[in-house]
């Protein structure tokens, strides 16, 4: 892991970002019966997206710590910008 990546994700307020593989993308889209463009978006220029080498069209899983749920998972669709 590069210093840049470690620095971004070590910060308390930055949740874990995971770049999904194609088979995982298909599973998520099928589970929620949606198209990628219906998900919240994240720009490819976002520091967290850049740190995991996300490109437009990719899907990112964001895992936040939650005091009530333990973990809160959300998904973001990577767009240009």
C-alpha positions as CSV (number, residue, x, y, z in Angstrom):
1,X,0.0,0.0,0.0
2,X,1.4,3.4,-0.9
3,X,1.9,6.2,1.5
4,X,-0.8,8.2,-0.2
5,X,-3.4,5.4,0.2
6,X,-2.5,4.7,3.8
7,X,-2.7,8.4,4.7
8,X,-6.2,8.8,3.3
9,X,-7.8,5.7,4.8
10,X,-6.1,6.1,8.2
11,X,-8.1,9.2,8.9
12,X,-10.9,8.7,11.4
13,X,-13.6,10.3,9.2
14,X,-12.7,8.4,6.0
15,X,-14.7,5.2,5.6
16,X,-13.3,2.1,4.0
17,X,-13.7,2.1,0.2
18,X,-13.5,-1.2,-1.8
19,X,-13.4,-1.5,-5.6
20,X,-15.8,-4.3,-6.6
21,X,-15.0,-7.0,-9.1
22,X,-17.3,-7.5,-12.0
23,X,-19.0,-10.6,-10.5
24,X,-19.7,-8.6,-7.3
25,X,-21.1,-5.7,-9.3
26,X,-23.5,-8.0,-11.1
27,X,-24.6,-9.5,-7.8
28,X,-25.3,-6.1,-6.1
29,X,-27.2,-4.8,-9.1
30,X,-29.3,-8.0,-9.3
31,X,-29.9,-8.0,-5.5
32,X,-31.3,-4.4,-5.6
33,X,-32.8,-4.7,-9.1
34,X,-31.2,-1.5,-10.3
35,X,-28.9,-0.1,-13.0
36,X,-25.5,1.4,-12.0
37,X,-26.6,5.0,-12.8
38,X,-29.4,4.7,-10.2
39,X,-26.8,4.6,-7.4
40,X,-25.3,7.6,-5.7
41,X,-22.3,8.8,-7.6
42,X,-18.6,9.5,-6.7
43,X,-16.3,11.3,-9.1
44,X,-13.2,9.6,-10.3
45,X,-11.2,12.6,-9.0
46,X,-12.4,12.0,-5.4
47,X,-9.3,11.3,-3.3
48,X,-10.6,8.0,-2.0
49,X,-11.6,6.9,-5.5
50,X,-8.2,7.8,-6.8
51,X,-6.5,6.0,-3.9
52,X,-8.1,2.7,-5.0
53,X,-7.6,3.4,-8.7
54,X,-11.3,3.6,-9.5
55,X,-12.3,4.5,-13.1
56,X,-15.6,5.8,-14.5
57,X,-18.1,2.9,-14.7
58,X,-16.7,1.1,-11.6
59,X,-18.7,0.4,-8.5
60,X,-17.3,1.2,-5.0
61,X,-18.5,-0.4,-1.8
62,X,-18.3,2.1,1.1
63,X,-18.2,0.6,4.6
64,X,-18.8,2.9,7.5
65,X,-18.6,2.2,11.2
66,X,-22.0,2.7,12.9
67,X,-22.6,2.8,16.6
68,X,-26.1,1.3,16.2
69,X,-25.7,-1.1,13.2
70,X,-22.0,-2.0,13.7
71,X,-21.4,-1.5,9.9
72,X,-23.3,0.5,7.3
73,X,-22.6,-0.5,3.7
74,X,-23.4,1.7,0.7
75,X,-22.4,1.7,-2.9
76,X,-21.2,4.4,-5.2
77,X,-21.1,4.6,-9.0
78,X,-17.9,6.2,-10.3
79,X,-18.4,9.0,-12.9
80,X,-16.1,11.3,-14.8
81,X,-14.7,14.3,-13.1
